[in-house]
Amino acid sequence: MPPENNHFCIPLIVISGFFLGALFLPLSLTPNPDFVKKEAAIKQQIREHRPDSAVVLANALLSELRLQTPAPGFKIARILYLRGHAQRDRRQWGAALTDFREAAMLVERIPAPATDTLLADIYLHAGLTYGQIPLFDSSEWYQRRSLGMRARLYGAESPEVAAALNNLAGLYAGRSAVDSSTAIRLRALRIAEKHPGQTNLCLRICNNLALLYQGAEDYEKARLYYERAEGYAHESGAPEIQAVVDDNFSVFLSQFRQYAAAAVYARRADAYYRTVRDTPRLFDHFRPRAAYFRNCGNTDSAMISNHLQLTALQRQKPVNQTLLAHTWAERADDYWALQQYDRCYEAWEQAITIERGIFGEQFSMLRIGYRRQGLCQKALGNPDQALALFHKSLLSNNFGQKNIAALVQPMEACRTFLEAGKLCSEQNRLHESLAFFQLADSALQLQRRRLSDPTSKEKFATMARDICENGLEACWRLYQQGRDTAFARAALRFMEHTRSLELLEATRRLEAGVQAGIDPQWLMLEDSLQREISALAQVDFPLDAPPQYRDAANRRLFELKARYEQLLDDFKNTYKHYHDLQFGQATVEADVLVAYCQRSQRTILNYFQGKTKLYILTVHPGGTTFHARDISSSQMDETVRHFRMSISRSPAEVSESELMAHTETYLQTGVQLHRWLLDPVRDLLLPEGRVVVIADGSIGYLPFETLLDSMPVPEKRLRYHVFPYSMRRYSFSYCFSATLLRQMEDRNVHPSQGFLGVEPFQTNGKRGHTFRLPLLFHGPEPGEVDALAQKLGGIKLLGEEAGKEQFLRVCGSYRILHIATHGFADQADTRRSWLMLLSVRGEMLRLWEIYALRLQAEMVVLSACESGLGPLHQTEGVLSLGRGFAYAGAKSIVATLWQVPAKQSSELMRDFYDGLLDGKEKDRALQHAQKQFLQTHKLMDAHPYYWAGYTVTGAVRNLF
């Protein structure tokens, strides 16, 4: 039965009618030339988009049929189905459902296989009609029944099933279940492409997939499917469908300012629609046309197209009220762009009034509309009215009981909370402001927990930083009033809820499974699926790769996602607490960190770089302290860029004048960064103390060891071995977030082996095979792994033994991994970052392959160039090769921040391991190695380029 009202419930008299219908079955199903002719005329009117004429013809034929004795039920059902189809085209949803309901009741009385085809069609169109209302549960019920019948009638891989799947995917898209909709449509496309003559169906599916990817902000795939749709459009010979695709593609291209290309498709669509008088199709053109003009910044033309939308809608009888409301909402957006806030408010009032009359007080457009009206009132200088409208938006989002978990649309509520918080902050109502920002943060966390796909979560990065920055500002202003550490603790939560969340969830997954008592085989399956999804999502196809390769990868990706979603559902049903353990309160509290700092005698410096301020949250043995400096992100980025440029190039590779200029830049920026980053908290750092840096933004590219606490006197400007480096006073380690620091410290690993050294460029103490691609940087010093293996014992893979297959087979069993090889970090695209393994064949271990590893390592040392570099993600931090090993399970990573020199690196690693063997913890061991280097190298040989490229991330406990 359909979920909402049992519309197809048949009374007892219908059951008796079933047997009567069987008696008259031959008469009912007998073809009649006159009937066939009139039925064909109705179908012709529907095909020609003349629903009114189709309804008139259907009414006349139904009157004739009902006068016959006995009434031919099957024929009546066929005409009712056609009339319902025409009523749908007229947007007469209630009349259409009535016809479909009566037709189905008649057909269900007739026990004949010949009726199944008609019944499947009736169910399909009933489901599509319910989707228009929208009653999604009912729509899904009918569509799935139709899909099952079509699979039995035509086969599971038939074009009829592909078309039904495309319709079902549209239902999921309407419910905002984008991943499910995409997976279903990819399956539909795979089936449709098997059958010749299905060009139009393939075209529709490709267009729908492009729209889905565009909405999910996966623009590369959106473009791919738009281009495929355009290819099918040329083959189809259906200009009306091609015009729809042209309109959508023009909007897509204009979104990326490709205005010339967008104009070509827009003009082509215009040329078709100038020949069309059908108002529903004209509306379908004017709507994307208005969006195209908005993207081009031509608001006046957008307004004209919007007016034509309204005109086309109002010509329809009856008017589609839902589309009318959306059109008024789009007009409101145009008024907003023109800063006509009073008219924007009035346009939203029109949209809200229509939607409220259809759906009541709890509907998505009302939530958006009330919030946008609040923004209008704010712009008009009416803050109290604005807050009242924000409150109405939250009420329509089911926030009446102040329960975040009950929110229907957490993301929309998040936006409303954020706007309300900003408004209160502007009025200096700081406590209210902070409360709203905390609610926004909670709503965003709820939205993240409801998603399992990391690519979907990435869309929230900008929102997360906006919430964090505004929340930190409110905390700072309140903290200044009385130094109440409660506001410092609140600041820590904002920071932690914005940091490395994807990495955090990955590290908690197995721990949650163990705590929930899940069968280890299930955990291994979940881990395998998640890693394969992550790896496949990052595969970088060459530009000239055949489309079928990309399609095959996409199909595989969404099949994996579907399996993963099903597995999570099984977990939730069988292990009730698993989801809460995995996605519940995941961030560490300040009191826990204070206790950690007391035990380890460390200080944690947690940075957040806002647009105009730098925030520093310090956790130390005495408690928590909060600081803020008026340093903009652009100032910080520029200073860090000049600082890195001055120390990350070899002094031997630049001219004397360049060296002097670099030295001066280093001195200026090194002192400046020390003043910004360390001087505000100098009193909180213990003498000879240990510092954990939780970096943010471009600060993540800094080696804090090289910051200068004072300016050297002029006569010592080139005596690098005596510079006042911060490393002389403090040992530094780093981590992605304070929560991950604690988790990496506590991570349970059970290695069965000790040391594994990998050095593809050395064989038996000699330099091995040369790299066959041009290298613009240094390789490792031959013999580095040999020397370490003599100290530590264990296994070494040298030269041709260091192949990818061999490494992947054994790397998960070792306590220490030391990889001495070439490395490359692509600053634009992490998929192109790699570590070189077998040099003869140029086998590269790419970052997405590292993510798929399962390690038991207490320490991974990447003695390779740029292994700590990568592009900067808004919330995840620096996406480096080292971060990939953290994701794979390593407790700590030693990585590099530039193209490290081979000879000096080997020397530094030797002293680093000597420190470890002496029982030092990793940060102290690296500090010991760096100090040793400065004692044995003088002047320019002590330049930071030679010794400061390595950093320790994660757990720093001693290994021996």
ZAMARGU-4260 file (C-alpha; in steps of 0.2 Angstrom, whole numbers, plus 5000, padded with zeros to 4 digits):
<rodrens>
0) 5000/5000/5000 | 5006/5018/4997 | 5012/5025/5013 | 5001/5040/5015 | 4983/5036/5012
5) 4980/5019/5005 | 4974/5027/4989 | 4972/5010/4980 | 4963/5001/4994 | 4949/4990/4986
10) 4933/4987/4995 | 4924/4970/4996 | 4913/4974/4981 | 4929/4976/4970 | 4935/4959/4975
15) 4918/4952/4968 | 4921/4963/4953 | 4937/4954/4950 | 4928/4938/4947 | 4915/4947/4936
20) 4928/4955/4926 | 4936/4938/4922 | 4919/4933/4914 | 4920/4947/4902 | 4938/4947/4899
25) 4938/4942/4881 | 4926/4956/4877 | 4935/4969/4887 | 4952/4965/4878 | 4945/4963/4861
30) 4953/4976/4849 | 4940/4987/4840 | 4946/4998/4825 | 4935/5013/4830 | 4942/5012/4848
35) 4960/5010/4842 | 4958/5025/4830 | 4951/5037/4844 | 4964/5031/4856 | 4977/5035/4844
40) 4970/5052/4842 | 4971/5056/4860 | 4990/5050/4860 | 4993/5061/4846 | 4987/5076/4855
45) 4998/5072/4870 | 5013/5070/4859 | 5010/5087/4851 | 5008/5095/4869 | 4990/5098/4867
50) 4983/5092/4884 | 4967/5102/4883 | 4962/5094/4867 | 4967/5077/4873 | 4956/5078/4889
55) 4941/5083/4878 | 4944/5068/4866 | 4946/5057/4881 | 4930/5063/4890 | 4920/5059/4874
60) 4927/5042/4872 | 4924/5038/4890 | 4906/5043/4889 | 4904/5031/4874 | 4913/5016/4883
65) 4903/5018/4899 | 4886/5017/4890 | 4891/5000/4884 | 4884/4984/4893 | 4894/4977/4901
70) 4907/4991/4902 | 4924/4987/4895 | 4934/4989/4910 | 4951/4987/4902 | 4947/5000/4888
75) 4941/5012/4901 | 4957/5010/4911 | 4967/5014/4895 | 4958/5030/4892 | 4958/5035/4910
80) 4977/5032/4910 | 4979/5044/4895 | 4967/5057/4902 | 4978/5056/4918 | 4993/5059/4907
85) 4985/5074/4899 | 4980/5081/4916 | 4998/5079/4922 | 5003/5089/4907 | 4990/5102/4912
90) 4998/5102/4930 | 4981/5096/4937 | 4989/5085/4949 | 4973/5080/4959 | 4963/5076/4943
95) 4978/5066/4936 | 4979/5055/4952 | 4960/5052/4952 | 4961/5045/4934 | 4977/5035/4938
100) 4968/5028/4954 | 4952/5023/4945 | 4962/5015/4930 | 4973/5005/4942 | 4958/4998/4951
105) 4950/4993/4935 | 4966/4985/4928 | 4969/4976/4945 | 4953/4967/4943 | 4958/4959/4926
110) 4969/4943/4929 | 4979/4944/4912 | 4997/4946/4908 | 4992/4958/4895 | 4987/4971/4908
115) 5003/4971/4917 | 5011/4983/4904 | 4997/4996/4907 | 4997/4994/4926 | 5016/4997/4926
120) 5014/5013/4916 | 4999/5018/4928 | 5010/5016/4943 | 5024/5025/4935 | 5014/5040/4931
125) 5005/5040/4948 | 5022/5040/4956 | 5028/5055/4945 | 5013/5064/4949 | 5015/5062/4968
130) 5033/5068/4966 | 5026/5084/4959 | 5015/5088/4974 | 5027/5083/4982 | 5023/5067/4992
135) 5040/5058/4990 | 5036/5042/5000 | 5020/5039/4990 | 5030/5043/4974 | 5044/5031/4978
140) 5031/5017/4983 | 5022/5018/4965 | 5038/5020/4956 | 5047/5005/4964 | 5031/4994/4960
145) 5032/5000/4942 | 5051/4997/4941 | 5048/4979/4948 | 5035/4975/4935 | 5045/4982/4921
150) 5060/4971/4926 | 5049/4956/4925 | 5041/4961/4909 | 5056/4967/4899 | 5071/4961/4909
155) 5082/4969/4922 | 5094/4976/4908 | 5080/4983/4897 | 5078/5001/4891 | 5061/5001/4899
160) 5070/4998/4916 | 5083/5011/4912 | 5069/5024/4909 | 5061/5019/4925 | 5077/5021/4935
165) 5080/5038/4928 | 5063/5043/4934 | 5066/5036/4951 | 5083/5045/4952 | 5073/5061/4949
170) 5063/5057/4965 | 5079/5055/4975 | 5086/5071/4968 | 5070/5080/4974 | 5073/5073/4991
175) 5091/5080/4991 | 5098/5062/4991 | 5111/5067/4978 | 5122/5052/4980 | 5108/5040/4978
180) 5101/5049/4963 | 5118/5049/4955 | 5121/5031/4958 | 5104/5026/4951 | 5106/5037/4935
185) 5124/5030/4932 | 5116/5012/4932 | 5102/5018/4921 | 5115/5026/4908 | 5125/5010/4908
190) 5109/5000/4904 | 5103/5012/4891 | 5120/5013/4882 | 5119/4994/4879 | 5104/4996/4867
195) 5105/5005/4850 | 5091/5017/4846 | 5091/5024/4864 | 5099/5041/4860 | 5086/5051/4868
200) 5086/5042/4884 | 5105/5043/4885 | 5103/5061/4882 | 5091/5064/4896 | 5101/5054/4908
205) 5117/5063/4904 | 5109/5080/4906 | 5102/5075/4923 | 5119/5068/4928 | 5127/5084/4923
210) 5114/5094/4934 | 5117/5083/4949 | 5136/5084/4948 | 5134/5103/4946 | 5123/5104/4961
215) 5136/5094/4971 | 5150/5106/4965 | 5159/5092/4956 | 5162/5103/4941 | 5174/5092/4931
220) 5161/5078/4930 | 5147/5090/4927 | 5156/5096/4911 | 5160/5079/4906 | 5142/5074/4906
225) 5136/5090/4898 | 5148/5087/4884 | 5142/5069/4882 | 5124/5076/4882 | 5128/5088/4868
230) 5135/5073/4858 | 5119/5063/4860 | 5109/5079/4856 | 5117/5080/4839 | 5112/5062/4836
235) 5095/5063/4843 | 5086/5074/4830 | 5075/5081/4844 | 5078/5100/4844 | 5067/5102/4860
240) 5078/5091/4870 | 5094/5099/4863 | 5088/5116/4868 | 5086/5111/4886 | 5104/5104/4886
245) 5110/5120/4878 | 5101/5131/4891 | 5109/5121/4905 | 5126/5120/4898 | 5126/5139/4895
250) 5122/5142/4913 | 5136/5130/4918 | 5149/5139/4907 | 5143/5156/4913 | 5146/5151/4931
255) 5164/5149/4927 | 5165/5165/4917 | 5167/5156/4900 | 5155/5169/4893 | 5159/5167/4874
260) 5156/5148/4875 | 5141/5150/4885 | 5134/5163/4873 | 5135/5150/4859 | 5124/5138/4868
265) 5112/5151/4874 | 5109/5158/4856 | 5106/5141/4850 | 5093/5138/4863 | 5085/5155/4859
270) 5084/5151/4841 | 5073/5135/4845 | 5062/5144/4857 | 5058/5158/4845 | 5048/5145/4835
275) 5039/5138/4851 | 5023/5145/4858 | 5020/5131/4871 | 5020/5141/4887 | 5027/5126/4899
280) 5042/5124/4887 | 5045/5143/4886 | 5045/5143/4905 | 5058/5130/4905 | 5069/5141/4893
285) 5067/5158/4902 | 5072/5150/4919 | 5089/5145/4914 | 5091/5160/4903 | 5088/5171/4919
290) 5102/5161/4928 | 5114/5163/4913 | 5111/5182/4914 | 5114/5182/4933 | 5130/5173/4931
295) 5136/5185/4918 | 5132/5200/4930 | 5118/5206/4919 | 5105/5208/4932 | 5093/5219/4921
300) 5092/5205/4908 | 5090/5192/4921 | 5075/5203/4927 | 5068/5203/4910 | 5069/5184/4908
305) 5061/5182/4925 | 5047/5193/4920 | 5045/5182/4905 | 5045/5167/4916 | 5030/5174/4926
310) 5021/5178/4910 | 5023/5161/4904 | 5017/5153/4920 | 5002/5164/4922 | 4996/5159/4904
315) 4995/5141/4911 | 4977/5137/4917 | 4978/5132/4931 | 4994/5141/4936 | 5007/5129/4943
320) 5009/5137/4961 | 5025/5129/4966 | 5034/5135/4950 | 5026/5152/4953 | 5033/5153/4970
325) 5051/5148/4964 | 5050/5161/4951 | 5046/5175/4964 | 5060/5169/4974 | 5072/5171/4959
330) 5065/5188/4956 | 5069/5192/4975 | 5087/5187/4971 | 5088/5199/4957 | 5081/5213/4968
335) 5095/5208/4981 | 5108/5210/4968 | 5102/5227/4964 | 5102/5231/4982 | 5083/5235/4982
340) 5080/5227/4998 | 5062/5233/5001 | 5057/5225/4984 | 5067/5209/4988 | 5057/5208/5004
345) 5041/5210/4995 | 5045/5197/4982 | 5050/5184/4995 | 5033/5188/5004 | 5024/5183/4987
350) 5034/5167/4987 | 5031/5163/5005 | 5013/5166/5004 | 5011/5154/4989 | 5021/5140/4997
355) 5013/5142/5014 | 4996/5140/5006 | 5002/5124/4998 | 5013/5116/5011 | 5009/5124/5028
360) 5023/5132/5039 | 5036/5119/5038 | 5043/5118/5020 | 5061/5122/5013 | 5057/5138/5004
365) 5049/5145/5019 | 5065/5142/5029 | 5075/5150/5015 | 5063/5164/5013 | 5061/5170/5031
370) 5080/5170/5032 | 5082/5180/5016 | 5068/5192/5022 | 5078/5194/5039 | 5094/5199/5029
375) 5083/5212/5020 | 5077/5219/5036 | 5095/5219/5042 | 5100/5229/5027 | 5086/5241/5029
380) 5092/5244/5047 | 5078/5235/5057 | 5088/5222/5067 | 5074/5217/5079 | 5063/5213/5064
385) 5077/5203/5056 | 5080/5193/5072 | 5061/5189/5072 | 5062/5183/5054 | 5077/5172/5058
390) 5067/5165/5072 | 5053/5161/5060 | 5065/5152/5049 | 5071/5141/5063 | 5053/5137/5068
395) 5049/5131/5051 | 5065/5120/5052 | 5058/5111/5067 | 5068/5120/5080 | 5053/5125/5091
400) 5060/5114/5105 | 5077/5120/5104 | 5083/5103/5098 | 5097/5103/5086 | 5095/5084/5082
405) 5077/5088/5076 | 5082/5100/5063 | 5075/5095/5046 | 5088/5105/5036 | 5103/5107/5047
410) 5113/5117/5034 | 5099/5130/5031 | 5098/5131/5050 | 5117/5133/5051 | 5116/5148/5039
415) 5102/5156/5049 | 5111/5154/5066 | 5127/5162/5058 | 5117/5177/5052 | 5109/5179/5068
420) 5125/5178/5077 | 5133/5191/5066 | 5118/5203/5069 | 5120/5201/5088 | 5139/5204/5087
425) 5136/5220/5077 | 5124/5226/5091 | 5137/5221/5104 | 5126/5207/5111 | 5141/5196/5113
430) 5133/5182/5124 | 5119/5180/5112 | 5131/5181/5097 | 5142/5167/5104 | 5126/5156/5108
435) 5121/5158/5090 | 5138/5153/5083 | 5139/5138/5094 | 5122/5133/5087 | 5128/5135/5070
440) 5143/5125/5074 | 5132/5111/5081 | 5121/5111/5066 | 5136/5110/5054 | 5142/5095/5064
445) 5125/5087/5063 | 5125/5089/5044 | 5142/5081/5043 | 5137/5066/5053 | 5122/5063/5041
450) 5134/5062/5027 | 5146/5048/5024 | 5154/5054/5008 | 5170/5065/5011 | 5168/5074/4994
455) 5150/5079/5000 | 5157/5086/5016 | 5171/5096/5008 | 5157/5108/5002 | 5155/5114/5020
460) 5173/5120/5022 | 5170/5138/5019 | 5155/5138/5031 | 5165/5130/5044 | 5179/5143/5043
465) 5166/5157/5043 | 5158/5150/5059 | 5175/5147/5067 | 5181/5165/5063 | 5165/5173/5070
470) 5165/5162/5085 | 5183/5165/5089 | 5180/5184/5088 | 5165/5183/5100 | 5175/5172/5112
475) 5190/5185/5111 | 5179/5200/5115 | 5171/5191/5130 | 5188/5184/5136 | 5195/5202/5136
480) 5182/5207/5148 | 5187/5196/5162 | 5199/5183/5156 | 5186/5169/5159 | 5194/5153/5153
485) 5177/5147/5149 | 5178/5157/5133 | 5195/5151/5129 | 5188/5133/5131 | 5174/5138/5119
490) 5187/5145/5107 | 5196/5128/5107 | 5180/5119/5102 | 5178/5131/5087 | 5195/5127/5082
495) 5194/5109/5084 | 5178/5107/5075 | 5186/5115/5060 | 5202/5105/5059 | 5206/5090/5049
500) 5189/5082/5051 | 5191/5069/5037 | 5207/5063/5044 | 5199/5063/5062 | 5184/5052/5056
505) 5196/5040/5048 | 5206/5038/5063 | 5191/5035/5074 | 5182/5022/5063 | 5191/5007/5068
510) 5192/5012/5087 | 5173/5015/5086 | 5171/4997/5079 | 5181/4989/5092 | 5171/4998/5106
515) 5155/4993/5098 | 5160/4975/5098 | 5158/4974/5079 | 5164/4958/5070 | 5182/4962/5064
520) 5178/4955/5047 | 5164/4969/5045 | 5177/4982/5051 | 5189/4976/5038 | 5176/4977/5025
525) 5171/4994/5030 | 5189/5000/5030 | 5192/4992/5013 | 5177/5000/5005 | 5181/5018/5013
530) 5199/5017/5007 | 5194/5011/4990 | 5182/5025/4988 | 5195/5038/4994 | 5208/5031/4982
535) 5196/5030/4967 | 5190/5047/4970 | 5207/5054/4968 | 5212/5045/4952 | 5219/5057/4939
540) 5215/5052/4921 | 5225/5059/4907 | 5216/5072/4897 | 5216/5061/4882 | 5209/5046/4891
545) 5194/5038/4882 | 5177/5043/4890 | 5173/5024/4894 | 5188/5024/4906 | 5181/5038/4916
550) 5163/5031/4915 | 5169/5014/4922 | 5178/5023/4936 | 5163/5033/4940 | 5152/5018/4940
555) 5163/5008/4951 | 5164/5023/4963 | 5146/5024/4965 | 5144/5005/4967 | 5156/5006/4981
560) 5147/5021/4989 | 5131/5011/4988 | 5139/4996/4996 | 5146/5007/5010 | 5130/5015/5013
565) 5122/4998/5015 | 5135/4993/5027 | 5133/5008/5038 | 5114/5004/5038 | 5118/4986/5044
570) 5130/4993/5057 | 5116/5005/5064 | 5103/4991/5064 | 5114/4978/5072 | 5126/4988/5083
575) 5116/5003/5089 | 5130/5013/5097 | 5142/5012/5082 | 5137/5028/5073 | 5137/5038/5090
580) 5154/5031/5094 | 5161/5036/5076 | 5153/5052/5073 | 5148/5058/5091 | 5158/5071/5101
585) 5175/5068/5093 | 5185/5083/5099 | 5196/5084/5114 | 5191/5095/5128 | 5203/5108/5136
590) 5204/5100/5153 | 5211/5084/5145 | 5224/5094/5135 | 5229/5103/5151 | 5232/5086/5160
595) 5242/5080/5145 | 5253/5096/5145 | 5256/5093/5164 | 5262/5075/5161 | 5273/5079/5146
600) 5278/5096/5151 | 5273/5103/5134 | 5264/5118/5128 | 5251/5117/5113 | 5250/5132/5102
605) 5234/5131/5092 | 5233/5144/5078 | 5219/5151/5068 | 5222/5163/5054 | 5206/5174/5051
610) 5204/5187/5038 | 5209/5201/5049 | 5215/5193/5065 | 5227/5179/5070 | 5220/5169/5085
615) 5232/5159/5097 | 5224/5147/5109 | 5238/5141/5121 | 5236/5125/5132 | 5250/5124/5145
620) 5252/5115/5162 | 5244/5130/5170 | 5228/5130/5160 | 5222/5139/5144 | 5225/5156/5138
625) 5218/5166/5123 | 5227/5179/5112 | 5223/5188/5096 | 5233/5200/5085 | 5228/5211/5071
630) 5237/5202/5058 | 5227/5199/5042 | 5228/5183/5032 | 5236/5192/5017 | 5250/5199/5028
635) 5253/5182/5035 | 5253/5174/5018 | 5265/5186/5010 | 5277/5186/5025 | 5277/5167/5025
640) 5280/5166/5006 | 5295/5178/5008 | 5302/5168/5023 | 5301/5151/5014 | 5309/5158/4998
645) 5324/5165/5008 | 5328/5148/5016 | 5322/5134/5005 | 5335/5136/4991 | 5352/5130/4992
650) 5365/5144/4995 | 5377/5136/4983 | 5364/5138/4969 | 5362/5157/4970 | 5373/5172/4966
655) 5382/5181/4980 | 5370/5196/4977 | 5355/5185/4978 | 5362/5176/4994 | 5364/5193/5002
660) 5346/5198/4997 | 5339/5181/5004 | 5349/5183/5020 | 5341/5200/5023 | 5324/5194/5019
665) 5326/5179/5031 | 5332/5190/5045 | 5318/5202/5043 | 5304/5189/5041 | 5311/5177/5053
670) 5311/5190/5067 | 5294/5196/5061 | 5286/5179/5062 | 5293/5176/5079 | 5285/5192/5085
675) 5268/5187/5078 | 5268/5168/5082 | 5279/5166/5098 | 5282/5182/5107 | 5263/5184/5113
680) 5265/5167/5122 | 5283/5168/5127 | 5279/5169/5145 | 5269/5153/5144 | 5283/5143/5136
685) 5294/5133/5148 | 5313/5136/5147 | 5320/5123/5136 | 5302/5119/5133 | 5293/5107/5121
690) 5281/5115/5110 | 5267/5107/5099 | 5261/5118/5085 | 5244/5116/5078 | 5245/5127/5062
695) 5232/5135/5051 | 5233/5142/5034 | 5250/5146/5027 | 5258/5144/5044 | 5257/5126/5040
700) 5272/5128/5029 | 5283/5135/5042 | 5298/5127/5051 | 5296/5135/5068 | 5314/5130/5072
705) 5321/5143/5061 | 5311/5158/5068 | 5323/5171/5075 | 5320/5179/5093 | 5331/5194/5089
710) 5340/5202/5075 | 5359/5197/5073 | 5371/5211/5074 | 5377/5217/5057 | 5395/5209/5058
715) 5386/5192/5061 | 5374/5193/5047 | 5381/5178/5037 | 5387/5168/5052 | 5372/5156/5051
720) 5379/5144/5064 | 5377/5157/5078 | 5359/5164/5074 | 5347/5165/5088 | 5335/5151/5081
725) 5320/5147/5091 | 5326/5129/5090 | 5340/5133/5103 | 5327/5136/5116 | 5312/5125/5111
730) 5310/5108/5103 | 5295/5108/5091 | 5283/5095/5085 | 5267/5097/5074 | 5250/5090/5072
735) 5235/5092/5062 | 5223/5096/5077 | 5224/5094/5096 | 5211/5080/5095 | 5222/5070/5082
740) 5237/5073/5093 | 5229/5064/5107 | 5222/5050/5096 | 5239/5048/5087 | 5247/5047/5105
745) 5235/5034/5110 | 5233/5024/5093 | 5235/5005/5096 | 5247/4998/5084 | 5254/4980/5084
750) 5269/4978/5072 | 5276/4961/5070 | 5293/4968/5063 | 5305/4981/5068 | 5314/4992/5054
755) 5310/4993/5036 | 5322/5004/5025 | 5318/5007/5007 | 5330/5015/4995 | 5327/5013/4977
760) 5343/5022/4971 | 5356/5011/4980 | 5361/4993/4978 | 5374/4985/4990 | 5381/5002/4996
765) 5383/5009/4978 | 5371/5021/4968 | 5358/5010/4960 | 5349/5013/4943 | 5347/5031/4938
770) 5330/5039/4937 | 5325/5039/4919 | 5314/5055/4920 | 5323/5073/4922 | 5325/5077/4940
775) 5326/5095/4945 | 5331/5091/4963 | 5342/5081/4974 | 5340/5062/4977 | 5345/5053/4993
780) 5363/5050/4998 | 5368/5032/4993 | 5370/5021/5008 | 5358/5030/5020 | 5347/5015/5023
785) 5362/5004/5024 | 5369/5014/5038 | 5352/5014/5048 | 5350/4996/5045 | 5367/4993/5053
790) 5361/5003/5068 | 5344/4996/5070 | 5344/4979/5062 | 5329/4975/5051 | 5325/4973/5033
795) 5331/4984/5018 | 5324/4985/5001 | 5337/4992/4989 | 5337/4995/4970 | 5326/4983/4961
800) 5320/4976/4977 | 5311/4992/4981 | 5297/4989/4969 | 5279/4995/4973 | 5272/4978/4974
805) 5285/4972/4986 | 5283/4988/4997 | 5264/4987/4997 | 5265/4968/5002 | 5277/4971/5017
810) 5275/4989/5023 | 5260/4985/5035 | 5270/4974/5047 | 5284/4986/5052 | 5286/4997/5067
815) 5298/5010/5058 | 5297/5014/5040 | 5312/5024/5033 | 5309/5029/5014 | 5324/5037/5006
820) 5320/5042/4988 | 5314/5055/4977 | 5298/5064/4981 | 5287/5077/4973 | 5272/5088/4980
825) 5261/5095/4967 | 5255/5112/4975 | 5239/5112/4964 | 5233/5094/4964 | 5237/5081/4977
830) 5233/5067/4964 | 5250/5071/4956 | 5261/5070/4972 | 5272/5055/4973 | 5286/5045/4981
835) 5297/5036/4968 | 5300/5017/4972 | 5308/5006/4958 | 5318/5018/4948 | 5321/5007/4933
840) 5302/5006/4929 | 5298/5023/4936 | 5286/5016/4949 | 5278/5030/4959 | 5268/5028/4975
845) 5255/5041/4973 | 5246/5050/4988 | 5229/5041/4985 | 5238/5024/4986 | 5246/5029/5002
850) 5229/5033/5009 | 5224/5015/5005 | 5238/5008/5015 | 5235/5000/5032 | 5250/5003/5043
855) 5256/4997/5060 | 5270/5010/5061 | 5275/5020/5076 | 5286/5031/5065 | 5287/5034/5046
860) 5302/5044/5040 | 5301/5051/5023 | 5318/5056/5018 | 5312/5063/5002 | 5310/5080/4994
865) 5294/5090/4999 | 5285/5075/5008 | 5278/5088/5020 | 5271/5100/5007 | 5255/5100/4997
870) 5240/5111/4992 | 5232/5120/5007 | 5214/5114/5010 | 5203/5126/5020 | 5199/5114/5034
875) 5210/5099/5031 | 5226/5109/5032 | 5241/5104/5020 | 5237/5089/5010 | 5255/5082/5010
880) 5262/5064/5007 | 5265/5064/5026 | 5247/5067/5030 | 5243/5052/5019 | 5254/5041/5030
885) 5244/5048/5045 | 5228/5043/5037 | 5235/5026/5034 | 5238/5023/5052 | 5256/5029/5057
890) 5258/5036/5074 | 5271/5049/5069 | 5278/5055/5053 | 5295/5064/5049 | 5293/5073/5033
895) 5302/5087/5023 | 5296/5105/5019 | 5307/5108/5004 | 5319/5099/4992 | 5331/5093/5005
900) 5350/5091/5001 | 5356/5073/5000 | 5372/5073/5010 | 5367/5084/5024 | 5350/5075/5026
905) 5359/5058/5028 | 5370/5066/5041 | 5355/5074/5050 | 5346/5057/5050 | 5361/5048/5057
910) 5361/5060/5072 | 5342/5059/5073 | 5342/5040/5075 | 5357/5041/5087 | 5346/5052/5098
915) 5332/5040/5097 | 5343/5026/5102 | 5349/5036/5117 | 5331/5036/5123 | 5326/5053/5117
920) 5308/5057/5111 | 5307/5061/5093 | 5305/5080/5095 | 5320/5080/5106 | 5330/5069/5095
925) 5327/5080/5080 | 5332/5095/5090 | 5348/5086/5096 | 5352/5082/5077 | 5350/5100/5072
930) 5360/5107/5086 | 5374/5094/5082 | 5373/5100/5064 | 5376/5118/5069 | 5391/5113/5080
935) 5400/5105/5066 | 5395/5117/5051 | 5400/5135/5051 | 5395/5150/5041 | 5385/5147/5025
940) 5387/5128/5028 | 5375/5131/5043 | 5361/5139/5032 | 5344/5132/5037 | 5342/5125/5020
945) 5353/5111/5025 | 5346/5106/5042 | 5329/5114/5045 | 5319/5105/5031 | 5313/5090/5043
950) 5298/5091/5055 | 5290/5078/5067 | 5271/5076/5066 | 5260/5067/5078 | 5266/5056/5093
955) 5283/5060/5099 | 5286/5046/5112 | 5303/5038/5113 | 5305/5022/5103 | 5319/5014/5112
</rodrens>
